[in-house]
Amino acid sequence: MNSRLSWPAALLCALLAWPVRAADAPPIAPVEPVTDDDHGTQVVDPYRWMESGKDPRWMPWLQGQAAHTDRVMAQLPGRAALLQGIQALSGEQTSHRMVRRVGAHLFVHRRDPGAEDASLFVRTGQGRERRLLDPSTVLDTPQSLDWWHPSPNGRLVAVGLSKRGTEASVLHVVDVASGRLLPTRIPATDDGLVTWLPDSSGFAYLRFVGEHGTPTYYLNNETRLHRLGRPGPDRLLLPRDKPPVPLQPHEFAVIGFPAHSTIATLAISEGRRESQLYVTDRAALLAGRARWQQVGGYDAQIESFGVRGDALWLLSTRGAPNGRLLLTSPTRPDLATARVIAVPGQPVIDSLAVTRSGVLVSTIEGSQAGLWQLAAKRPARRVALPFPGAVRVVSTVDNSDEAYIGLTGWLQPTAVVHLDAAGRLRPTGMGSQPAGHDPARYEVRSGSATSADGTRIPYTLLSRQGRAAQGPGPLLLEAYGAYGVAAMPFFQTALMPFLDRGGRYVIAHVRGGGEFGRDWHFGGRGPTKANTWKDAIAVAEALVRDQATSPAQMSILGTSAGGVMVGQAVNARPDLFTGAIANVGFMNPLRYVAEQNNTDIPEWGGPVTDAASFKTMFDLDPYQHIRPGTAYPATLVVSGLNDPRAATFHSAKYAARLAAATTSGEPVLLRIDFGAGHGMGSTRTQLDAVWADIYSFVLWQAGVAEFQPAP
């Protein structure tokens, strides 16, 4: 809400806001400035004390902020009804996370209607399905199932379990026949970088060795081999100080054992899309005599790969911003002579998955996806999709050309279908439409805006049928724009009740994402990052010009890496938005050195080692560009206490500094879930509640009185 409203609307909003403003004020954060001289620039940080998480003032301040936000949200007219609508839809939905067929076993990771967490199920042959692992009951305290990998013979499953919301995985092994956990316990196996040996006798895994929650956690990680049933410490497979590299402290090294091959692979990464890739004879590696052969370094721009027999498939963007497929031998790899396998039309290649006779390739074609079957000796074959949307190769089936494919659209919940060897998609019954959801009630429109440098920026708008043509209304604009991740269609049950109450939702396909390949990604990365928020601003301005909304009715949302986008968009144009939501955001990039997740900084322009890298990081830092005396829009800052990806201090420092700087009189609310992290591992109830608060905030700031759904 702000003074841009007409006086009747402003009066109504003031009356609605009165009981909220009368609530107890949130606690004020102590100011203890720390000044750094960074390459000649004086950088002042008034809330550095929040970074340790151990200051005695930290938890009381967070608790006071969270309690205030809870009181504010609870008083919003219609928030309870909106939450009920969200819960009704989410409670009816079946959500499939992963499906794998291994021999006679079909493994399904699924959250059933009404359930809080997803469980792992298995069906053997034509037998009945049974619950193999329920993370909420398998141990003494409720867990999240972070990841899982069945053994090649299907008799065992390596699983990662963590306390809800922490992503701090402990590796366990489940016996499929009995459902029991074996004695194996390997902590610090976040990310599930695990590969079974082809004979199912053990697995390679990557383990972190630093102190959890500190900047040391990911550094100098170890790649080890676990042999089932063998006592003693697991063998170190790759000493970090020996060839083929040596490894830098921040690099990850993942060893794989491809099926139907005699080689082992080594992929080395450092937070960028590309990896260094090496191969060696598997038997030699297991005998301690590995002789690693380089396939390509970072300059080869290898983003994905797969091996079967004497075929090594590579996805590379070197000399091909949309990506190209290369085929070479894994035992005699040679990029100079590798065969190029073309995808018709040269779309953006998003991923590849190896099958018996070739690869399955998913592509990005603007704001929708394609799926192709490719082989070395036959023409490319496009798979006919039932509707425009997003495609994910959920899993391939060993020793066949079959696969399980996830299909979703803006208005279609995710369904898992079976791809047969002939390229036909068959329904599996996995995935259902909630009973209360009718896609015909809604519409999807496409538009574009012209950014500051003349680049055309596409966007997608969702609303109730005909609502977007009725003139300005409440609108939530979202953008991400990082890591080359394309903003593809997705279905969110919580969004539908928001649209039912007159809201419009827009996703801006800004630079930094991957919608148009590597060039689009690098157009909003590091030194060019400002394009990301300039693109979002351009879309916002176009929406106002086209009368889809107005500055008095529009909020902007950025999640995770999108925190940079939302923070800097509001810093640049506080007058353009009535509300802003920073959701588990990366709000203070300069201080990546103080948090656990400090290995993906190449995306942002660091690490800060010289004046140029400092300037790049400083220029994109929202926290450092908050301007005292500015009339900022109302802001909701969302975080979880256990967040390992964007440490809680990002949100806390940002909220504290923004509240001290703004002169608008609009609230700055810090919402903390003390039992959650970055959203992964959150229960259905936790996710429903946070989205109810976000969408309620948008409607409140747009001046909607009672949040009543349209007939």
PADO-855658 format. One line per 10 residues: number of its first residue (from 1); for each residue z, x, y of C-alpha. Coordinates in Angstrom, 3 decimals. Example, Ala and Ser with C-alpha at 12.3 -4.5 7.8 and 13.67 -1.06 7.14 Angstrom:
REM residues 2
1 = 7.800 12.300 -4.500; 7.140 13.670 -1.060 .
***
This chain:
REM residues 711
1 = 0.000 0.000 0.000; -0.663 1.145 3.575; -1.558 0.081 7.090; -5.254 -0.274 6.291; -4.545 -3.801 4.986; -5.168 -6.841 7.158; -1.935 -8.240 8.635; -1.556 -11.231 6.199; -2.047 -8.963 3.194; 0.242 -6.335 4.700 .
11 = 2.948 -8.941 5.280; 2.672 -10.159 1.693; 2.852 -6.624 0.344; 5.851 -5.815 2.525; 7.678 -8.840 1.184; 6.820 -7.863 -2.383; 7.972 -4.325 -1.766; 11.258 -5.233 -0.069; 13.478 -5.360 -3.182; 11.901 -2.100 -4.379 .
21 = 12.554 -0.318 -1.074; 16.108 -1.638 -1.106; 16.860 0.059 -4.410; 18.813 3.288 -4.422; 16.767 6.165 -3.059; 15.818 8.948 -5.480; 17.766 12.203 -5.269; 16.386 14.867 -2.935; 15.559 18.198 -4.529; 17.322 21.282 -3.168 .
31 = 14.991 23.599 -1.268; 15.260 27.308 -2.046; 12.094 29.010 -0.767; 10.697 31.994 -2.619; 7.958 33.944 -0.863; 5.460 36.056 -2.782; 3.054 38.512 -1.233; -0.032 37.946 -3.372; -2.767 40.382 -2.416; -1.904 40.032 1.263 .
41 = -1.310 36.266 1.268; 2.206 34.964 1.826; 2.764 32.191 -0.730; 5.879 30.082 -0.165; 7.355 28.161 -3.086; 10.304 25.930 -2.118; 11.063 24.710 -5.651; 10.710 27.816 -7.823; 14.205 27.143 -9.171; 12.814 24.267 -11.262 .
51 = 10.726 26.524 -13.487; 13.423 27.919 -15.743; 14.608 24.540 -17.011; 18.101 26.038 -17.224; 19.363 25.511 -13.685; 22.421 23.172 -13.802; 20.802 20.967 -11.116; 17.609 20.436 -13.129; 18.578 17.700 -15.578; 20.694 15.640 -13.138 .
61 = 17.841 15.680 -10.627; 15.261 14.694 -13.259; 17.532 11.939 -14.564; 18.093 10.591 -11.068; 14.353 10.602 -10.355; 13.551 8.905 -13.665; 16.233 6.246 -13.188; 14.927 5.451 -9.706; 11.354 5.127 -10.968; 12.481 2.880 -13.825 .
71 = 14.253 0.581 -11.337; 11.202 0.429 -9.086; 8.808 -0.372 -11.915; 11.125 -2.973 -13.453; 11.176 -4.932 -10.186; 7.403 -5.232 -9.877; 6.313 -8.862 -10.278; 4.215 -9.199 -13.406; 4.940 -5.769 -14.830; 6.832 -7.280 -17.784 .
81 = 3.978 -9.681 -18.523; 1.448 -6.880 -18.275; 3.471 -4.833 -20.754; 3.598 -7.815 -23.100; -0.183 -8.110 -22.951; -0.611 -4.423 -23.700; 1.855 -4.580 -26.589; 0.136 -7.611 -28.071; -3.197 -5.807 -28.272; -1.849 -2.441 -29.413 .
91 = 0.303 -4.171 -32.016; -2.765 -5.796 -33.550; -4.896 -2.667 -33.628; -5.444 -0.404 -36.613; -5.949 3.147 -35.403; -7.625 5.744 -37.633; -7.018 9.387 -36.743; -8.783 11.178 -39.613; -10.449 10.450 -42.968; -11.190 13.082 -45.632 .
101 = -12.612 12.707 -49.132; -11.760 15.552 -51.521; -12.962 15.043 -55.060; -11.561 11.731 -56.269; -9.020 11.539 -53.436; -9.592 9.691 -50.164; -7.050 10.714 -47.517; -6.591 8.491 -44.457; -4.459 9.210 -41.392; -3.821 5.784 -39.890 .
111 = -1.484 3.773 -37.713; -1.219 0.233 -39.030; -0.726 -2.896 -36.893; 2.797 -3.014 -35.511; 3.646 0.525 -36.600; 5.074 3.074 -34.163; 3.559 6.142 -35.809; 0.536 7.022 -37.906; 1.109 7.818 -41.589; -0.940 9.667 -44.191 .
121 = -2.319 7.512 -47.026; -4.210 8.422 -50.190; -6.310 6.543 -52.725; -7.425 8.206 -55.948; -10.570 6.924 -57.600; -10.509 3.130 -57.819; -6.708 3.050 -57.712; -4.576 1.402 -55.077; -3.929 3.105 -51.776; -0.416 4.457 -51.297 .
131 = 1.482 5.965 -48.395; 1.650 9.684 -49.080; 3.703 10.684 -46.034; 5.562 8.657 -43.420; 6.545 11.059 -40.613; 9.233 8.700 -39.327; 11.234 8.941 -42.587; 10.143 12.114 -44.395; 12.893 14.236 -42.803; 16.338 13.539 -41.396 .
141 = 14.963 12.887 -37.898; 11.717 11.059 -37.007; 8.731 13.389 -36.859; 5.142 13.297 -35.684; 2.322 14.205 -38.043; 0.474 16.732 -35.888; -2.236 17.852 -38.326; -3.061 18.052 -42.020; -5.425 19.911 -44.379; -5.934 18.957 -48.046 .
151 = -6.474 21.735 -50.566; -9.988 22.043 -52.042; -8.800 20.569 -55.359; -7.098 17.653 -53.590; -3.728 18.229 -55.259; -1.862 19.481 -52.193; -1.875 18.843 -48.454; -0.652 21.271 -45.800; 0.860 19.211 -42.977; 2.321 19.987 -39.576 .
161 = 5.439 18.014 -38.664; 7.254 18.207 -35.342; 9.932 16.409 -33.419; 8.205 13.565 -31.622; 6.458 14.676 -28.477; 7.024 18.425 -28.858; 3.934 19.532 -30.847; 6.183 22.319 -32.216; 4.782 22.107 -35.728; 6.503 23.253 -38.895 .
171 = 4.100 23.674 -41.817; 5.046 21.839 -45.015; 3.104 21.298 -48.237; 2.933 17.852 -49.870; 2.334 17.393 -53.584; -0.207 14.565 -53.798; 0.781 13.325 -57.252; 4.478 12.894 -56.452; 4.506 12.676 -52.649; 7.254 15.311 -52.547 .
181 = 7.504 18.142 -50.043; 7.351 21.559 -51.688; 9.848 24.242 -50.561; 7.323 25.819 -48.148; 8.520 25.784 -44.508; 6.605 27.800 -41.901; 7.657 27.213 -38.280; 5.645 27.837 -35.110; 2.331 26.672 -36.595; 1.299 24.510 -33.629 .
191 = -2.410 23.577 -33.528; -2.748 23.585 -37.322; -4.969 26.664 -37.577; -4.846 26.659 -41.380; -7.586 27.362 -43.952; -7.156 27.002 -47.736; -8.497 29.538 -50.193; -11.329 28.020 -52.243; -9.200 28.103 -55.424; -6.313 26.231 -53.672 .
201 = -3.873 29.047 -54.494; -2.846 29.542 -50.872; -3.980 29.483 -47.280; -4.381 31.557 -44.154; -2.520 30.374 -41.077; -1.881 31.380 -37.491; 1.774 31.567 -36.483; 3.293 32.070 -33.045; 6.061 34.627 -32.725; 7.421 34.343 -29.174 .
211 = 10.273 32.151 -27.957; 9.271 28.499 -27.887; 8.951 27.082 -24.387; 8.582 30.483 -22.722; 5.528 32.459 -21.524; 5.830 34.705 -24.606; 5.287 31.957 -27.187; 1.542 32.260 -27.772; 1.302 36.009 -27.190; 0.721 38.442 -30.065 .
221 = 0.387 35.612 -32.588; -0.023 36.523 -36.249; -2.606 35.596 -38.877; -0.952 35.588 -42.290; -1.713 34.611 -45.891; 0.622 32.317 -47.837; 0.363 32.306 -51.624; 1.952 29.269 -53.239; 4.891 30.056 -55.481; 5.071 33.724 -54.579 .
231 = 8.342 35.046 -53.132; 8.626 37.437 -50.244; 7.166 37.489 -46.754; 3.607 36.326 -46.227; 1.093 39.118 -45.889; -0.303 39.968 -42.447; -4.065 39.513 -42.797; -5.117 40.962 -39.474; -3.074 43.690 -37.780; -3.656 43.243 -34.051 .
241 = -4.013 46.949 -33.332; -6.800 47.697 -35.830; -10.548 47.068 -36.019; -12.623 45.024 -35.575; -11.144 44.515 -32.125; -8.161 45.405 -31.253; -6.803 42.070 -30.089; -5.457 41.393 -26.634; -1.970 39.780 -26.514; -3.336 36.433 -25.311 .
251 = -6.144 36.168 -27.888; -6.020 33.906 -30.929; -7.479 35.160 -34.215; -8.313 32.541 -36.855; -9.469 33.496 -40.348; -11.419 31.009 -42.443; -12.578 30.817 -46.057; -15.780 28.741 -46.168; -16.388 26.840 -49.394; -19.482 27.743 -51.444 .
261 = -19.514 31.222 -49.905; -18.226 34.694 -50.724; -17.341 35.582 -47.138; -14.388 35.156 -44.815; -14.806 34.486 -41.105; -12.813 35.651 -38.109; -13.032 33.742 -34.827; -11.311 35.275 -31.794; -10.762 33.132 -28.712; -8.902 33.273 -25.407 .
271 = -8.989 29.791 -23.898; -12.717 29.567 -23.267; -15.298 27.562 -25.212; -16.898 30.706 -26.627; -15.480 32.815 -29.439; -16.091 36.267 -30.823; -17.236 35.904 -34.428; -16.954 38.365 -37.338; -17.549 38.147 -41.097; -16.430 40.150 -44.107 .
281 = -16.434 39.852 -47.876; -13.620 37.512 -48.891; -12.576 39.528 -51.956; -12.429 42.695 -49.868; -10.219 40.994 -47.283; -7.816 39.698 -49.942; -7.674 43.180 -51.452; -6.845 44.725 -48.078; -10.223 46.433 -47.666; -11.930 44.223 -45.106 .
291 = -14.929 45.661 -43.284; -15.573 43.234 -40.468; -19.127 42.830 -39.215; -19.691 41.349 -35.784; -21.916 38.299 -35.505; -21.484 38.053 -31.745; -19.030 38.812 -28.950; -18.089 36.546 -26.075; -21.439 37.355 -24.467; -23.225 35.648 -27.386 .
301 = -21.651 32.381 -26.186; -21.011 31.054 -29.703; -19.187 27.729 -29.316; -19.227 26.533 -32.931; -20.300 27.712 -36.369; -20.404 26.741 -40.031; -21.158 28.469 -43.320; -22.562 27.287 -46.621; -24.040 29.654 -49.190; -26.382 32.064 -47.446 .
311 = -26.652 29.927 -44.313; -24.656 30.682 -41.174; -25.220 27.980 -38.549; -24.338 28.793 -34.949; -24.162 26.768 -31.754; -24.826 29.097 -28.831; -25.390 28.457 -25.136; -26.729 31.927 -24.331; -30.053 31.358 -22.618; -29.754 27.629 -23.374 .
321 = -27.287 25.736 -21.143; -27.614 22.620 -23.318; -26.953 24.671 -26.442; -29.219 25.660 -29.289; -28.803 25.913 -33.051; -29.316 29.283 -34.688; -29.612 29.980 -38.408; -28.929 33.392 -39.907; -27.351 34.925 -43.008; -23.545 35.235 -43.155 .
331 = -23.784 38.440 -45.180; -26.480 39.976 -42.945; -26.036 38.244 -39.589; -28.538 39.110 -36.889; -28.742 37.077 -33.697; -31.929 38.851 -32.641; -33.831 37.495 -35.655; -31.903 34.233 -36.106; -34.085 31.185 -36.530; -33.876 28.522 -33.833 .
341 = -33.582 24.966 -35.218; -34.640 22.574 -32.480; -33.121 19.205 -31.678; -35.847 16.914 -30.294; -35.624 16.331 -26.569; -33.203 19.249 -26.056; -30.089 17.126 -25.445; -26.691 18.704 -24.888; -25.416 19.801 -28.309; -21.747 18.955 -28.582 .
351 = -20.773 19.960 -32.126; -22.040 20.818 -35.587; -20.685 20.201 -39.087; -22.128 21.836 -42.188; -23.398 19.688 -45.075; -24.967 20.602 -48.427; -28.528 20.774 -47.107; -28.006 21.481 -43.395; -25.871 20.345 -40.497; -24.803 17.173 -38.761 .
361 = -25.113 17.564 -35.019; -23.598 15.327 -32.369; -25.272 15.352 -28.974; -24.484 14.164 -25.465; -27.212 12.239 -23.744; -25.866 11.319 -20.325; -22.868 9.054 -20.869; -23.527 8.307 -24.530; -23.891 10.255 -27.748; -26.463 10.869 -30.441 .
371 = -26.225 11.991 -34.062; -28.768 14.114 -35.937; -29.259 15.446 -39.458; -30.909 18.868 -39.415; -31.972 21.259 -42.130; -33.881 24.506 -42.350; -36.878 23.053 -44.189; -37.334 19.507 -42.931; -37.820 17.798 -39.575; -34.780 16.676 -37.614 .
381 = -33.726 13.126 -38.424; -31.944 10.961 -35.874; -29.235 8.651 -37.187; -29.609 5.123 -35.830; -26.378 4.071 -34.098; -25.311 0.427 -33.859; -24.465 0.571 -30.141; -24.422 3.069 -27.252; -21.142 4.942 -27.189; -19.361 8.020 -28.450 .
391 = -19.795 9.624 -31.865; -17.397 11.923 -33.680; -18.087 13.582 -37.012; -14.708 12.790 -38.544; -15.354 14.815 -41.695; -18.094 15.858 -44.068; -17.866 15.419 -47.844; -17.927 18.640 -49.813; -21.094 19.428 -51.776; -23.013 16.460 -50.343 .
401 = -24.832 15.277 -47.244; -22.353 12.460 -46.740; -19.868 12.201 -43.914; -17.399 9.914 -42.199; -18.315 9.123 -38.616; -16.184 7.657 -35.830; -17.972 5.261 -33.475; -16.487 3.857 -30.295; -17.633 2.278 -27.057; -16.114 1.261 -23.763 .
411 = -15.500 -2.211 -25.199; -15.643 -1.441 -28.949; -12.542 -0.069 -30.712; -13.093 2.991 -32.871; -14.454 2.281 -36.333; -14.982 4.805 -39.124; -18.286 4.386 -40.944; -19.799 6.194 -43.918; -23.002 8.193 -43.501; -24.973 8.414 -46.735 .
421 = -27.406 11.155 -47.736; -30.360 9.097 -46.500; -28.955 8.908 -42.991; -27.734 5.297 -43.142; -24.419 4.203 -41.685; -22.351 1.851 -43.829; -19.165 0.057 -42.751; -15.970 1.152 -44.464; -13.611 -1.506 -43.129; -11.664 1.245 -41.371 .
431 = -11.156 0.114 -37.814; -10.688 -3.389 -36.539; -10.960 -5.301 -33.304; -7.628 -6.695 -32.078; -7.588 -10.481 -32.440; -6.959 -10.961 -28.722; -9.889 -8.810 -27.598; -13.247 -10.403 -26.758; -15.824 -7.810 -25.582; -17.974 -10.565 -24.094 .
441 = -15.374 -11.093 -21.348; -16.129 -7.675 -19.852; -19.052 -5.725 -18.474; -19.999 -2.068 -18.136; -22.100 -0.867 -15.208; -23.481 2.534 -14.309; -23.900 3.997 -10.850; -24.139 7.288 -9.054; -22.991 9.001 -5.892; -24.246 11.989 -3.945 .
451 = -21.744 14.826 -3.688; -21.228 17.103 -0.693; -23.889 19.570 -1.844; -26.437 16.878 -2.708; -25.752 16.756 -6.458; -26.011 13.330 -8.081; -22.736 12.347 -9.772; -22.898 9.502 -12.297; -20.039 7.067 -12.835; -19.246 4.182 -15.179 .
461 = -17.534 0.977 -14.001; -15.699 -1.516 -16.249; -14.547 -4.957 -15.125; -14.335 -8.598 -16.151; -17.753 -10.251 -16.270; -19.027 -10.802 -12.734; -15.883 -9.489 -11.054; -17.505 -6.317 -9.688; -20.048 -8.437 -7.810; -17.384 -10.509 -6.066 .
471 = -16.560 -7.955 -3.406; -13.811 -5.363 -3.038; -10.918 -5.505 -5.477; -8.199 -3.382 -7.097; -9.792 -0.306 -8.635; -8.617 2.741 -10.553; -10.872 5.795 -10.311; -10.360 8.459 -12.972; -11.911 11.904 -13.385; -11.157 14.938 -15.543 .
481 = -13.754 17.679 -15.075; -12.497 20.668 -17.062; -13.169 22.787 -20.148; -16.683 21.378 -20.479; -15.270 18.168 -21.963; -17.595 15.219 -21.414; -16.099 11.896 -20.307; -17.574 9.832 -23.139; -16.967 6.141 -23.897; -13.537 5.357 -25.324 .
491 = -11.626 2.170 -26.020; -8.087 1.746 -24.723; -6.199 -1.438 -25.535; -3.957 -1.017 -22.465; -6.963 -1.159 -20.141; -8.005 -4.689 -21.096; -4.947 -6.509 -19.656; -5.474 -4.536 -16.435; -9.086 -5.743 -16.243; -7.905 -9.273 -17.033 .
501 = -5.755 -9.142 -13.895; -8.701 -8.365 -11.646; -8.632 -4.595 -11.913; -11.739 -2.462 -12.099; -11.828 0.897 -13.839; -14.238 3.713 -12.984; -14.705 7.036 -14.738; -16.503 9.639 -12.621; -18.595 12.149 -14.572; -17.708 15.067 -12.309 .
511 = -18.644 18.710 -12.615; -16.368 20.809 -14.769; -17.050 18.402 -17.630; -19.763 18.725 -20.252; -22.003 15.714 -19.698; -24.970 17.892 -18.735; -24.234 21.125 -20.559; -22.912 24.538 -19.621; -24.287 24.479 -16.079; -22.409 21.226 -15.373 .
521 = -19.239 22.775 -16.777; -19.567 25.973 -14.768; -20.391 23.942 -11.670; -16.720 22.923 -11.582; -14.935 25.902 -13.111; -13.014 28.743 -11.486; -14.663 29.683 -8.150; -16.669 26.414 -8.110; -13.701 24.165 -8.979; -13.766 22.439 -5.591 .
531 = -16.892 20.606 -6.759; -14.730 18.662 -9.205; -12.646 16.934 -6.535; -15.537 16.761 -4.074; -17.513 14.890 -6.737; -14.608 12.473 -7.263; -14.357 11.905 -3.509; -18.096 11.219 -3.332; -17.792 8.582 -6.055; -14.821 7.017 -4.255 .
541 = -16.786 6.831 -1.014; -19.762 5.273 -2.818; -17.522 2.624 -4.385; -16.246 1.704 -0.931; -19.773 1.590 0.531; -20.949 -0.586 -2.341; -17.962 -2.919 -1.803; -16.596 -2.464 -5.304; -13.256 -1.668 -3.652; -11.689 -0.472 -0.399 .
551 = -9.354 2.383 0.513; -6.527 -0.166 0.649; -7.196 -1.185 -2.965; -8.225 2.050 -4.695; -6.033 4.439 -6.660; -7.105 7.704 -8.260; -5.901 9.071 -11.606; -6.025 12.563 -13.099; -4.578 13.449 -16.494; -3.630 16.938 -17.701 .
561 = -6.289 19.334 -16.303; -7.357 16.380 -14.160; -4.165 16.973 -12.182; -6.033 19.592 -10.151; -8.704 17.001 -9.364; -6.316 14.247 -8.263; -3.998 16.541 -6.304; -6.798 18.191 -4.368; -8.719 14.936 -3.814; -5.627 13.458 -2.187 .
571 = -4.976 16.646 -0.207; -8.530 16.485 1.133; -8.747 12.734 1.719; -5.321 11.053 1.790; -6.885 8.219 3.796; -9.310 7.282 1.022; -6.752 6.046 -1.513; -3.821 3.650 -1.487; -2.353 5.214 -4.627; -2.546 8.357 -6.749 .
581 = -1.379 9.026 -10.302; -0.842 12.549 -11.607; -0.428 12.032 -15.360; 1.064 15.048 -17.200; -0.889 17.054 -14.666; -1.596 20.745 -14.126; -0.362 20.700 -10.520; 0.674 24.300 -9.779; -1.884 26.585 -11.491; -0.701 29.709 -9.687 .
591 = 2.515 29.542 -11.696; 0.874 29.516 -15.125; 2.728 32.785 -15.700; 6.005 30.849 -15.959; 5.008 28.448 -18.730; 4.263 28.441 -22.435; 0.620 27.364 -22.137; -0.723 30.414 -20.344; -3.686 31.445 -22.497; -6.484 29.202 -21.173 .
601 = -6.549 30.594 -17.634; -10.203 31.806 -17.774; -11.111 28.151 -17.174; -9.351 28.305 -13.804; -10.416 31.735 -12.597; -7.545 33.936 -13.711; -5.590 35.736 -14.893; -4.533 36.828 -11.421; -5.152 40.563 -11.441; -6.917 41.154 -8.136 .
611 = -7.543 39.559 -4.745; -10.604 37.629 -5.943; -8.895 36.024 -8.943; -5.849 35.233 -6.797; -7.995 33.500 -4.180; -9.749 31.426 -6.848; -6.459 30.259 -8.361; -4.800 29.681 -4.986; -7.702 27.672 -3.595; -7.544 25.120 -6.427 .
621 = -3.740 24.767 -6.524; -2.722 21.214 -5.396; 0.971 22.072 -4.979; 0.200 24.923 -2.593; -2.075 22.741 -0.462; 0.320 19.867 0.233; 0.436 19.557 4.046; 3.728 18.616 5.724; 3.380 15.785 8.234; 0.516 14.108 6.333 .
631 = 0.448 10.399 5.526; -0.065 10.646 1.776; -0.718 7.554 -0.363; 1.909 6.209 -2.735; 2.052 8.503 -5.739; 3.197 8.133 -9.330; 3.825 11.426 -11.121; 4.136 11.133 -14.915; 5.548 13.775 -17.235; 7.446 14.327 -20.477 .
641 = 10.386 16.662 -20.827; 8.915 18.379 -23.912; 5.399 18.955 -22.599; 4.001 22.210 -24.075; 0.598 21.925 -22.346; 1.487 21.282 -18.697; 5.134 22.249 -18.313; 7.388 19.620 -16.754; 7.936 21.821 -13.698; 4.323 21.150 -12.611 .
651 = 5.077 17.459 -12.126; 8.608 17.954 -10.802; 7.690 20.549 -8.172; 4.672 18.547 -7.069; 6.657 15.325 -6.683; 9.445 17.065 -4.786; 7.103 18.822 -2.356; 4.942 15.742 -1.794; 7.985 13.543 -1.106; 9.250 16.052 1.464 .
661 = 5.843 16.343 3.157; 4.553 12.774 3.423; 5.005 10.694 6.584; 3.439 7.471 5.252; 6.685 5.901 4.081; 5.002 5.218 0.741; 6.939 6.064 -2.420; 6.585 9.213 -4.486; 7.810 8.261 -7.951; 8.533 10.747 -10.726 .
671 = 8.402 9.112 -14.156; 9.962 11.242 -16.908; 10.011 10.362 -20.604; 12.804 12.495 -22.025; 11.570 11.947 -25.587; 7.912 12.758 -25.016; 5.621 15.625 -24.151; 1.930 15.631 -23.258; 1.302 12.293 -24.984; 0.478 13.714 -28.393 .
681 = 3.043 12.490 -30.888; 4.273 9.697 -28.623; 5.013 6.413 -30.347; 3.057 3.244 -29.720; 5.980 1.896 -27.662; 6.061 5.020 -25.488; 2.312 4.909 -24.846; 2.344 1.188 -24.073; 5.154 1.665 -21.567; 3.540 4.518 -19.668 .
691 = 0.231 2.676 -19.318; 2.019 -0.497 -18.265; 3.626 1.515 -15.471; 0.332 3.154 -14.450; -1.641 -0.084 -14.299; 1.244 -1.952 -12.639; 1.406 0.772 -10.006; -2.327 0.380 -9.297; -2.063 -3.404 -8.904; 1.080 -3.099 -6.767 .
701 = -0.506 -0.613 -4.392; -3.635 -2.775 -4.146; -1.497 -5.674 -2.930; -1.874 -7.903 -6.004; 1.001 -10.363 -5.859; 1.836 -11.575 -9.370; -0.469 -9.649 -11.723; -1.697 -12.944 -13.167; -4.539 -12.709 -15.710; -7.755 -14.549 -14.930 .
711 = -8.674 -17.495 -17.155 .
***
